[in-house]
Amino acid sequence: MSFLSQSKLLQPYADNPIIDGDSIFGHGWRTEDFIVAHVDDKHYAGVSSGTKLETMDIYILESSKLLEPYRKVQADPVLGRGDVGEWDEEYLRIGAFFPWGNDWYLFYSGQASDKRLRIGAAKTSKKDFPFSWEKLPDNPLLSPSPNQWDSKQVSQPGIAEWNNSLIMHYSGYDGFNRQIGLALAPKPEGSWIKCLANPIIWKGKFGSWNRNRANPKLIRVGDKFYGVYEAMGFRPPWRVGSYSFSHPCSQIVLGSEPLVDARDGENVANPSLYYEDDVLYLWVGSTENGRWRYVKLFTNACT
């Protein structure tokens, strides 16, 4: 898996884009995120979509095979925005699926009318997946900390299991810089505790391609963890970077170059990792004329 930091070994899939949001959700819709789960004999993907950012809900797509066409499991979102006055009333973004005990959890971030982003989760039983999601009563699970590096937003969680507990990497924003933090919990419902050493992935150097670092997504393979994140300098384009670590509190090794670079005015962001049958799959969102429309795949299957 050392190839994770070597972008030349992750090649674009021949049939990209895997997803055209216009064909699934509607012409002109904003389509972001692609979080994969393999349940029984099907593959599912959680996607955030809406006519614009402020109307995004969470949908689930299904396919009989990982790289076959996907379709919505139902016409309506599986998880919608909260009522007026709730912490997730304005828009939702999916962060992770995670199985735990007899249930599946869907971690997501939501924005309130105060424009702050927080992290919550919804739950369904394994027998009811991918339907019947219920938001946890103790939501939000993670909120901004006043006068800290994540004082404006905590969002876009990536989840992994470690030592019979859970680790979360998440985006933090103080109005100036986007950085990545760590939180830990004994179970999905929490309590989630932020690491005192946060942020664990600091902003990049002045003028670097990854000055801003956000939207981390994790997988664990053996005894090692691998992550991807979206990155930007002081302004777009967005790119995708990589990192790895062996223990939640160990040193994080960042890839020095973009894993997926922006080309021809295109932005690439909203990354997620999936690992199956010794093959690594990297999904990224991409733009058309500034609108998030496509999901593309990069993989080491042919290397």
Backbone torsions as a table, in degrees:
resi	resn	phi	psi	omega
1	MET	NA	4.6	177.3
2	SER	-62.5	-15.6	179.7
3	PHE	-66.0	-12.0	-176.8
4	LEU	-59.4	-30.6	179.5
5	SER	-91.5	6.7	-178.1
6	GLN	-116.5	95.8	-172.7
7	SER	-62.6	-23.6	-178.5
8	LYS	-67.0	-18.2	-179.8
9	LEU	-91.1	-9.3	173.8
10	LEU	-101.5	110.4	-174.0
11	GLN	-104.9	146.5	177.5
12	PRO	-64.6	140.9	178.1
13	TYR	-68.5	140.4	-173.7
14	ALA	-61.2	-32.0	-175.9
15	ASP	-99.7	25.3	175.2
16	ASN	-61.4	147.7	-2.6
17	PRO	-78.3	146.6	176.2
18	ILE	-66.2	-38.9	-178.0
19	ILE	-127.3	130.8	167.9
20	ASP	-111.3	107.5	-176.2
21	GLY	-57.9	-30.8	-179.6
22	ASP	-63.5	-36.1	-177.1
23	SER	-77.8	-23.8	-178.1
24	ILE	-96.1	-42.4	-172.6
25	PHE	-104.9	-33.7	-179.1
26	GLY	141.0	148.0	-176.7
27	HIS	-60.7	128.8	177.5
28	GLY	88.6	-3.1	179.7
29	TRP	-70.6	153.9	174.7
30	ARG	-92.2	125.4	-176.2
31	THR	-126.8	121.9	-178.0
32	GLU	-138.8	155.5	173.6
33	ASP	74.9	148.6	177.3
34	PHE	-157.6	93.1	-174.3
35	ILE	-108.9	116.0	-169.5
36	VAL	-97.0	140.3	171.6
37	ALA	-136.4	137.9	177.4
38	HIS	-104.3	113.7	-176.6
39	VAL	-128.9	120.3	-177.2
40	ASP	56.3	-120.0	-174.8
41	ASP	-105.7	17.3	-178.7
42	LYS	-131.3	157.8	170.1
43	HIS	-106.8	139.3	179.8
44	TYR	-123.2	152.8	177.4
45	ALA	-136.4	126.5	173.3
46	GLY	-86.2	129.8	-175.8
47	VAL	-133.2	141.9	174.6
48	SER	-100.7	129.9	-178.0
49	SER	-154.0	153.5	177.7
50	GLY	-176.1	170.9	-179.4
51	THR	-66.2	-23.4	174.3
52	LYS	-158.5	174.6	-176.5
53	LEU	-54.8	-42.3	-173.0
54	GLU	-73.7	-1.7	179.7
55	THR	-122.5	19.1	-173.6
56	MET	-78.6	132.8	172.7
57	ASP	-121.2	-177.6	-177.2
58	ILE	-112.3	128.0	177.7
59	TYR	-115.0	158.2	171.8
60	ILE	-121.1	131.7	175.3
61	LEU	-104.5	157.7	178.6
62	GLU	-135.1	154.3	176.7
63	SER	-150.9	147.3	178.5
64	SER	-71.3	-24.4	176.9
65	LYS	-139.0	156.2	-172.6
66	LEU	-55.1	-41.6	-173.8
67	LEU	-108.3	16.5	173.6
68	GLU	-87.5	167.4	179.2
69	PRO	-57.9	146.4	179.4
70	TYR	-108.1	150.9	175.9
71	ARG	-141.3	158.1	-180.0
72	LYS	-67.3	140.2	177.0
73	VAL	-72.8	-23.5	174.3
74	GLN	-156.3	159.1	-175.2
75	ALA	-66.6	-38.8	-177.1
76	ASP	-86.2	161.0	174.6
77	PRO	-58.7	148.5	173.3
78	VAL	-81.3	-20.5	177.5
79	LEU	-144.3	122.0	-176.1
80	GLY	-112.2	171.0	179.8
81	ARG	-63.5	153.4	179.5
82	GLY	-73.4	171.5	177.0
83	ASP	-70.5	165.1	178.6
84	VAL	-56.0	130.6	-179.5
85	GLY	95.1	-11.6	178.9
86	GLU	-86.0	165.3	-172.2
87	TRP	-68.8	-18.7	-177.0
88	ASP	-122.4	36.8	-173.3
89	GLU	-76.9	-21.7	-169.9
90	GLU	-95.8	-48.8	173.7
91	TYR	-161.0	161.0	-178.2
92	LEU	-123.1	148.5	171.4
93	ARG	-135.4	126.4	178.5
94	ILE	-72.1	142.8	178.1
95	GLY	-114.2	-43.4	-175.1
96	ALA	-163.9	148.4	161.4
97	PHE	-97.4	145.4	174.9
98	PHE	-153.6	125.8	176.5
99	PRO	-84.3	140.5	179.7
100	TRP	-152.6	116.8	-177.7
101	GLY	63.3	-126.9	-179.2
102	ASN	-96.2	12.6	-173.2
103	ASP	-128.9	161.5	167.2
104	TRP	-109.8	141.4	176.9
105	TYR	-116.7	142.0	175.4
106	LEU	-118.0	110.5	177.8
107	PHE	-89.9	139.1	-176.7
108	TYR	-151.1	166.2	172.5
109	SER	-116.4	148.2	-179.2
110	GLY	-137.4	151.5	179.5
111	GLN	-111.5	138.6	176.8
112	ALA	-99.0	178.2	180.0
113	SER	-65.7	-18.5	176.5
114	ASP	-80.9	3.0	177.4
115	LYS	69.8	13.2	174.4
116	ARG	-93.5	140.4	177.7
117	LEU	-98.1	139.4	178.4
118	ARG	-134.1	166.3	-176.7
119	ILE	-114.1	134.3	176.1
120	GLY	-138.8	-171.7	179.7
121	ALA	-150.0	158.1	172.1
122	ALA	-127.2	159.8	-173.8
123	LYS	-134.9	144.8	168.3
124	THR	-142.0	159.6	178.4
125	SER	-76.2	158.4	179.2
126	LYS	-62.6	-32.3	-179.7
127	LYS	-73.5	-23.8	-178.3
128	ASP	-95.7	-11.2	-180.0
129	PHE	-55.4	134.3	11.6
130	PRO	-101.0	23.1	-175.7
131	PHE	-109.7	-179.9	170.0
132	SER	61.4	45.3	178.0
133	TRP	-78.8	133.4	177.1
134	GLU	-122.4	126.5	178.1
135	LYS	-65.5	140.0	-179.1
136	LEU	-65.1	140.2	-177.7
137	PRO	-65.8	-22.8	-178.7
138	ASP	-93.7	10.2	174.9
139	ASN	-59.9	149.3	-5.1
140	PRO	-76.1	150.3	-178.8
141	LEU	-83.6	-25.2	-178.8
142	LEU	-144.8	132.3	-175.7
143	SER	-131.1	161.8	176.6
144	PRO	-58.9	148.6	176.9
145	SER	-104.0	122.6	-177.0
146	PRO	-56.2	136.6	174.5
147	ASN	61.8	26.0	178.5
148	GLN	-119.0	-178.8	-178.1
149	TRP	-65.6	-18.7	179.3
150	ASP	-117.7	37.8	-172.0
151	SER	-73.0	-20.8	-177.9
152	LYS	-101.0	-39.6	-173.8
153	GLN	-146.4	138.0	159.6
154	VAL	-124.4	129.1	-170.1
155	SER	-160.5	175.2	168.4
156	GLN	52.5	59.9	-176.0
157	PRO	-74.8	144.4	166.8
158	GLY	-115.7	136.7	-170.9
159	ILE	-123.0	141.9	173.0
160	ALA	-148.3	158.3	179.0
161	GLU	-96.0	143.0	177.6
162	TRP	-152.2	123.3	172.7
163	ASN	53.5	46.5	179.3
164	ASN	62.2	23.0	174.3
165	SER	-138.0	-175.0	-176.1
166	LEU	-121.6	145.2	171.7
167	ILE	-118.2	144.6	177.6
168	MET	-126.7	126.0	165.2
169	HIS	-99.5	136.6	-175.1
170	TYR	-144.2	160.5	177.0
171	SER	-84.5	136.6	172.5
172	GLY	-124.2	145.3	-176.1
173	TYR	-144.1	133.7	-179.0
174	ASP	-111.7	11.6	-175.7
175	GLY	98.2	-10.9	-179.1
176	PHE	-127.4	-47.0	-173.1
177	ASN	-127.6	144.2	174.9
178	ARG	-105.8	122.8	-177.9
179	GLN	-135.7	175.1	-172.6
180	ILE	-120.2	132.8	-179.0
181	GLY	-118.3	172.6	-179.1
182	LEU	-123.3	136.4	170.2
183	ALA	-133.6	151.5	-177.6
184	LEU	-129.2	149.7	178.3
185	ALA	-152.8	151.9	178.3
186	PRO	-77.4	-17.0	-179.7
187	LYS	-159.9	166.8	-174.7
188	PRO	-57.7	-35.5	-179.3
189	GLU	-71.3	-10.9	-179.0
190	GLY	98.6	-163.9	8.6
191	SER	-78.1	139.3	178.6
192	TRP	-88.7	126.1	-176.8
193	ILE	-115.9	125.1	177.5
194	LYS	-72.9	142.5	177.5
195	CYS	-69.8	135.1	-179.6
196	LEU	-66.5	-20.1	-179.2
197	ALA	-88.4	5.9	-179.7
198	ASN	-60.4	150.3	-2.8
199	PRO	-76.8	144.8	-179.5
200	ILE	-83.2	-22.0	171.7
201	ILE	-124.0	105.8	-175.6
202	TRP	-77.7	166.2	173.0
203	LYS	-57.9	153.3	179.6
204	GLY	-77.8	175.9	-179.5
205	LYS	-66.1	155.8	177.3
206	PHE	-55.1	126.9	178.2
207	GLY	84.9	-1.1	-177.7
208	SER	-79.7	161.8	-179.9
209	TRP	-69.4	-21.0	-178.4
210	ASN	-121.3	42.3	175.7
211	ARG	-55.5	-46.1	175.2
212	ASN	-99.9	131.0	-176.3
213	ARG	-129.2	125.2	-171.4
214	ALA	-152.6	174.4	172.3
215	ASN	53.8	58.9	-179.6
216	PRO	-76.3	143.5	175.2
217	LYS	-133.9	138.8	-169.5
218	LEU	-121.3	150.6	161.1
219	ILE	-137.7	157.0	174.7
220	ARG	-118.6	128.4	177.1
221	VAL	-126.9	111.5	-175.0
222	GLY	66.2	-127.8	-179.1
223	ASP	-99.6	14.6	-176.2
224	LYS	-127.5	149.0	178.6
225	PHE	-108.9	144.2	178.2
226	TYR	-129.0	139.5	-177.2
227	GLY	-134.4	155.8	171.1
228	VAL	-129.4	158.0	-179.5
229	TYR	-152.7	160.7	174.8
230	GLU	-95.2	145.8	-172.3
231	ALA	-138.7	150.0	178.9
232	MET	-151.7	150.7	171.6
233	GLY	-76.7	-136.9	176.1
234	PHE	-75.9	-17.5	179.5
235	ARG	-152.1	165.9	178.1
236	PRO	-56.6	160.2	20.3
237	PRO	-86.6	157.4	170.0
238	TRP	-81.9	146.7	176.3
239	ARG	-134.3	176.4	179.4
240	VAL	-119.4	128.4	177.7
241	GLY	-114.1	174.7	-176.2
242	SER	-135.2	160.0	174.7
243	TYR	-157.8	168.7	179.0
244	SER	-150.4	158.7	176.7
245	PHE	-161.9	162.2	-176.3
246	SER	-110.7	-12.5	-177.3
247	HIS	-152.9	143.7	-176.8
248	PRO	-51.5	-30.7	-178.2
249	CYS	-108.1	10.4	179.6
250	SER	-84.7	171.4	179.8
251	GLN	-62.7	137.3	177.3
252	ILE	-95.9	130.7	179.5
253	VAL	-101.6	116.9	-179.9
254	LEU	-94.4	138.7	170.4
255	GLY	-66.6	138.1	-174.3
256	SER	-79.0	-23.0	-178.4
257	GLU	-119.6	158.7	176.7
258	PRO	-59.5	139.3	173.0
259	LEU	-72.1	-41.1	172.6
260	VAL	-132.3	123.9	-176.8
261	ASP	-98.2	158.0	175.9
262	ALA	-80.9	141.5	-179.7
263	ARG	-137.8	142.7	171.4
264	ASP	54.5	42.8	177.2
265	GLY	78.7	0.7	-179.9
266	GLU	-82.9	142.6	169.2
267	ASN	-97.3	142.9	172.5
268	VAL	-127.6	127.8	-176.7
269	ALA	-160.4	-163.6	179.9
270	ASN	52.1	51.1	-175.2
271	PRO	-78.1	155.6	169.2
272	SER	-151.5	151.2	-178.5
273	LEU	-111.5	146.9	174.9
274	TYR	-144.8	138.0	-175.5
275	TYR	-130.0	122.7	-177.8
276	GLU	-151.5	131.7	177.3
277	ASP	54.3	43.9	177.3
278	ASP	64.6	20.3	177.2
279	VAL	-118.7	134.5	177.0
280	LEU	-97.8	132.6	176.7
281	TYR	-119.4	129.7	176.1
282	LEU	-117.9	116.2	177.0
283	TRP	-99.0	137.0	176.6
284	VAL	-136.6	147.3	171.9
285	GLY	-85.7	150.9	177.3
286	SER	-141.7	159.9	-172.7
287	THR	-105.4	158.2	167.5
288	GLU	-129.5	116.5	-178.4
289	ASN	53.2	40.1	176.3
290	GLY	85.3	-7.0	-179.6
291	ARG	-101.8	134.1	177.8
292	TRP	-73.4	110.2	-174.3
293	ARG	-123.0	-37.5	-168.6
294	TYR	-111.7	156.2	165.8
295	VAL	-119.4	127.9	-180.0
296	LYS	-117.6	156.9	-176.9
297	LEU	-117.6	137.7	169.8
298	PHE	-126.2	140.2	-175.1
299	THR	-149.9	158.7	175.7
300	ASN	-99.1	13.7	-174.0
301	ALA	-59.7	-28.2	-175.5
302	CYS	-104.7	10.6	-176.3
303	THR	-96.8	NA	NA
